[in-house]
Amino acid sequence: MLHHTLAWRRAAPAQELYLSLDYGEMRDGADTGTPRWRRLAGAAVGVRGKLPRANLSYDLLAGLPLSTSAAGATPVFLGFRLVWHY
């Protein structure tokens, strides 16, 4: 798997915008005796940062597949992560 991220720190404290590119391969079909390699590539854009007073960090993103050999790939996805540090 390859993962590359280009990030830009904003003037807002503890916040950055980013562009991410991913590529990976997975093996499929082991139970049929003829394994195949599936290639996946995708891109995402998002913002991540911290809210120090609340002990929180966050990551909001939107992504899309650039290339896939898997059937039924999601056209666009939205994601978020919220972490509370104690």
Buried (B, 14 or more C-beta within 10 A) or exposed (E): EEEEEEEEEEEEEEBBBBEBBBBEEEEBEEEEEEEEEBEBBBBBBBBBBBBEEEEEBBBBBEBEBEEBEEEEEEEEEEEEEEEEEE
